[in-house]
Amino acid sequence: DAMIARWKRERPNGVYVTTFGEGDVYVFTYLKYHEWKSLMESTSKIAAHDPAVAEEKLREGVLKLCILHPNITSADKGLAFWYNSRAGVISSMYETIMLHSYILDSRAVLSISREL
């Protein structure tokens, strides 16, 4: 497909697919450092007043930047995604994107590190 080829040119070694079930397929990419930094800066201001809202905004921002298909940023399809997705899709896709962006907890980093 031409769209997938374009995404792969834009993000070499960085276009993935996750399938939760029939018709529930997500094509996504990793988060770049400057994108992560920008999200962290914008949500840190909110976190001082309401940490739960900041976490929700962070998740939404990551998904909006990284999910390539379906289009979750358009007015009609995006709204349908946020309201009609199964309960675990948003958190599962967030965690998956974070892993592919190498934003790992210390245990995960230790598991992939070896002494030379």
Order of alpha helices (4+ residues) and beta strands (2+ residues): alpha-beta-beta-alpha-alpha-beta-alpha-alpha-alpha
